[in-house]
Amino acid sequence: SKEFGTSQAVLSPLLWDPAEAERLLQGSPILGALRGRLAGIKKEYENLDTVWFMAGSLFRDYPYDVPTEQFPFPVFLQAFAVVQSSIVHLQNVPPAKRFALLPLGPPTLTYSSTSRGMISYNSESDEVILKVDKEYEEGEPVVAWCGPQPNSRLFVNYGIVDENNPYDKLAITITIPNTDPLFQMKRSKLQHVDLSSQQQFQLQRDSDLPPMLIPYMRLACASTAEDSEKV
């Protein structure tokens, strides 16, 4: 169908074959994010019948059109990915209205985390407007700012990665196990600086390391009480 063909043009990894996603994203934190997003979409799909039944007008007008019987999950997932890929980040609007569905937006634009080309809403004309930041030659791709999104979100939502993304972050979690012979000593030292024995640190491109990251790693690796006291 036309709809099926359109959805397959979406680059989101939500539509990847599960085995391919596992192979290509093995070892990446993106894999966990992708699994979580798919689980959330599956839950929404499973609630469709309840929504249909509870919405009196839908049940009255379409009493035999049970949603999950009319639309199997793969079709629902494709539709979800298409809609998600058409959401844009608007400027000069209240936070509650920051996101808009613009079907011809992302498919015809190139997203960049550093572009000054902004998509905004004009309340007077009731239009979404793209203000570019340069002159374009014929055939040259038009670039727009995609909002302050890390690559993990850009990848899952749109299937793209911006190599120069200043908003990109990598979360790392360090755990000091309770089987560590020095666990009580280490935990006590961490509590004095409001840290725990399992701590997450955010690494960001072109930014300094979190100030407590290196001391934390030194403490985690300390094998003697003397080494722990030096941290």
C-alpha positions as CSV (number, residue, x, y, z in Angstrom):
1,S,0.0,0.0,0.0
2,K,1.0,3.6,-0.2
3,E,1.0,3.9,3.5
4,F,3.4,0.9,3.9
5,G,5.8,2.4,1.3
6,T,5.8,5.7,3.0
7,S,6.5,4.3,6.5
8,Q,9.4,2.3,5.1
9,A,11.1,5.5,4.0
10,V,11.3,6.5,7.7
11,L,14.9,6.1,9.0
12,S,14.0,5.4,12.6
13,P,15.6,2.2,14.1
14,L,12.1,1.5,15.5
15,L,11.4,-0.2,12.1
16,W,14.6,-2.2,12.0
17,D,14.5,-5.9,12.1
18,P,15.0,-6.8,15.8
19,A,17.9,-9.2,15.1
20,E,19.6,-6.5,13.0
21,A,19.1,-3.9,15.8
22,E,20.6,-6.3,18.3
23,R,23.6,-6.9,16.1
24,L,24.3,-3.4,15.0
25,L,23.7,-1.7,18.4
26,Q,25.4,-4.4,20.6
27,G,27.2,-2.7,23.5
28,S,25.6,0.7,22.8
29,P,23.3,2.3,25.4
30,I,21.0,3.1,22.5
31,L,19.9,-0.5,22.4
32,G,18.3,-0.2,25.9
33,A,16.6,3.1,24.9
34,L,15.3,1.4,21.7
35,R,14.0,-1.5,23.6
36,G,12.3,0.8,26.1
37,R,10.7,2.9,23.4
38,L,9.4,-0.3,21.6
39,A,8.0,-1.6,24.9
40,G,6.1,1.7,25.4
41,I,4.7,1.7,21.9
42,K,3.6,-1.9,22.4
43,K,1.8,-0.9,25.6
44,E,0.0,1.9,23.9
45,Y,-1.1,-0.5,21.2
46,E,-2.4,-3.0,23.7
47,N,-4.5,-0.2,25.3
48,L,-6.2,0.7,22.0
49,D,-9.1,-1.6,22.5
50,T,-9.8,-0.2,26.0
51,V,-9.7,3.4,24.6
52,W,-12.1,2.4,21.8
53,F,-14.5,0.7,24.2
54,M,-14.5,3.6,26.7
55,A,-14.9,6.3,24.0
56,G,-18.6,6.2,23.6
57,S,-18.7,7.8,20.1
58,L,-16.1,5.4,18.7
59,F,-17.8,2.3,20.1
60,R,-21.2,3.6,18.9
61,D,-20.1,4.5,15.4
62,Y,-17.7,1.5,14.9
63,P,-19.0,-1.3,17.1
64,Y,-17.3,-4.1,15.1
65,D,-14.0,-2.3,14.3
66,V,-11.9,-3.5,17.2
67,P,-8.6,-1.5,16.7
68,T,-6.2,-4.4,17.3
69,E,-8.1,-6.5,14.9
70,Q,-8.2,-3.8,12.2
71,F,-4.5,-2.8,12.6
72,P,-1.9,-5.4,13.6
73,F,1.0,-4.1,15.7
74,P,3.5,-3.8,12.8
75,V,1.2,-1.4,11.0
76,F,0.6,0.6,14.2
77,L,4.4,0.8,14.7
78,Q,5.0,2.0,11.2
79,A,2.3,4.7,11.6
80,F,3.8,5.7,14.9
81,A,7.3,6.1,13.4
82,V,5.9,8.2,10.5
83,V,4.2,10.6,12.9
84,Q,7.1,10.8,15.2
85,S,9.5,11.6,12.4
86,S,7.3,14.5,11.4
87,I,7.5,16.3,14.8
88,V,9.4,19.5,14.7
89,H,10.8,21.8,17.5
90,L,9.2,25.2,17.3
91,Q,10.8,28.5,18.5
92,N,9.1,31.6,20.1
93,V,6.2,29.6,21.5
94,P,5.3,28.6,25.1
95,P,6.8,25.3,26.3
96,A,3.5,23.5,26.1
97,K,3.3,24.3,22.3
98,R,6.9,23.7,21.5
99,F,6.4,20.6,19.4
100,A,4.3,20.5,16.2
101,L,3.4,17.9,13.7
102,L,4.8,19.0,10.3
103,P,4.5,16.2,7.7
104,L,6.6,18.0,5.1
105,G,9.2,19.2,7.6
106,P,11.7,16.5,8.4
107,P,11.3,14.6,5.2
108,T,12.4,17.7,3.2
109,L,14.9,19.2,5.6
110,T,18.4,18.3,6.8
111,Y,18.6,18.5,10.6
112,S,21.6,20.1,12.3
113,S,22.3,20.7,16.0
114,T,24.3,23.9,15.2
115,S,22.2,25.4,12.4
116,R,20.8,28.9,12.9
117,G,17.9,28.1,10.6
118,M,14.9,28.1,12.9
119,I,11.4,26.7,12.6
120,S,8.9,29.0,14.3
121,Y,5.2,29.6,14.5
122,N,3.6,32.8,13.3
123,S,0.4,33.4,15.3
124,E,-0.8,36.2,12.9
125,S,-0.7,34.1,9.8
126,D,-1.3,30.8,11.7
127,E,1.7,29.3,9.9
128,V,4.8,27.4,10.7
129,I,7.8,29.2,9.1
130,L,11.4,28.2,8.5
131,K,13.8,31.2,8.6
132,V,17.0,30.1,7.0
133,D,20.4,31.5,7.9
134,K,22.1,31.6,4.5
135,E,21.5,31.8,0.7
136,Y,20.8,28.4,-0.9
137,E,21.8,27.3,-4.3
138,E,19.4,25.2,-6.4
139,G,19.5,21.6,-5.3
140,E,21.4,22.4,-2.0
141,P,19.8,20.7,1.0
142,V,18.0,23.1,3.4
143,V,19.2,22.8,6.9
144,A,17.2,23.5,10.1
145,W,18.0,23.4,13.8
146,C,16.6,20.3,15.4
147,G,16.4,21.6,19.0
148,P,18.6,20.7,22.0
149,Q,18.5,16.9,21.5
150,P,21.3,14.4,22.2
151,N,22.2,12.0,19.4
152,S,20.5,9.2,21.2
153,R,17.1,10.9,20.8
154,L,17.8,12.1,17.3
155,F,18.7,8.5,16.3
156,V,15.6,6.8,17.8
157,N,13.2,9.6,16.6
158,Y,14.6,10.4,13.2
159,G,17.3,7.8,12.4
160,I,20.0,10.5,12.2
161,V,23.2,11.3,14.1
162,D,24.9,14.7,14.1
163,E,28.7,14.3,14.5
164,N,29.0,17.9,15.8
165,N,26.1,17.8,18.2
166,P,27.0,20.1,21.2
167,Y,24.0,18.6,23.1
168,D,25.2,15.1,22.8
169,K,25.6,13.3,26.1
170,L,26.9,9.9,27.3
171,A,25.7,8.6,30.7
172,I,28.1,6.3,32.5
173,T,27.3,4.5,35.7
174,I,30.0,3.4,38.1
175,T,29.2,1.0,40.9
176,I,31.2,0.1,44.0
177,P,30.0,-3.4,44.9
178,N,29.0,-4.2,48.5
179,T,31.4,-7.2,48.3
180,D,34.4,-4.7,48.1
181,P,36.4,-5.2,51.4
182,L,36.6,-1.5,51.7
183,F,32.9,-0.9,50.9
184,Q,31.9,0.7,54.2
185,M,34.9,3.1,54.2
186,K,34.3,4.1,50.6
187,R,30.5,4.6,51.1
188,S,31.2,6.8,54.1
189,K,33.6,9.0,52.1
190,L,31.0,9.3,49.3
191,Q,28.2,10.2,51.7
192,H,30.3,13.2,52.8
193,V,30.1,14.7,49.3
194,D,26.5,13.6,48.6
195,L,27.4,10.7,46.3
196,S,26.3,7.1,46.5
197,S,28.0,3.7,45.8
198,Q,26.2,3.6,42.4
199,Q,26.7,6.9,40.7
200,Q,25.8,8.2,37.2
201,F,27.9,10.8,35.4
202,Q,27.0,12.7,32.3
203,L,29.8,13.2,29.7
204,Q,29.2,16.0,27.2
205,R,31.0,16.8,23.9
206,D,33.4,19.8,24.2
207,S,32.8,20.0,27.9
208,D,35.1,19.3,30.8
209,L,34.7,16.0,32.7
210,P,32.4,16.1,35.7
211,P,34.7,17.2,38.5
212,M,33.9,14.2,40.7
213,L,34.4,11.6,38.0
214,I,38.1,11.0,38.3
215,P,38.1,11.0,42.2
216,Y,35.2,8.6,42.2
217,M,37.0,6.2,39.8
218,R,40.2,6.4,42.0
219,L,38.2,5.6,45.0
220,A,36.4,2.7,43.3
221,C,39.7,1.2,42.2
222,A,41.5,1.7,45.6
223,S,42.5,-1.7,47.0
224,T,43.9,-0.5,50.3
225,A,42.6,1.7,53.1
226,E,45.6,3.9,52.6
227,D,44.8,4.4,48.9
228,S,41.2,5.2,49.9
229,E,42.2,7.8,52.4
230,K,44.3,9.6,49.7
231,V,41.3,10.2,47.5
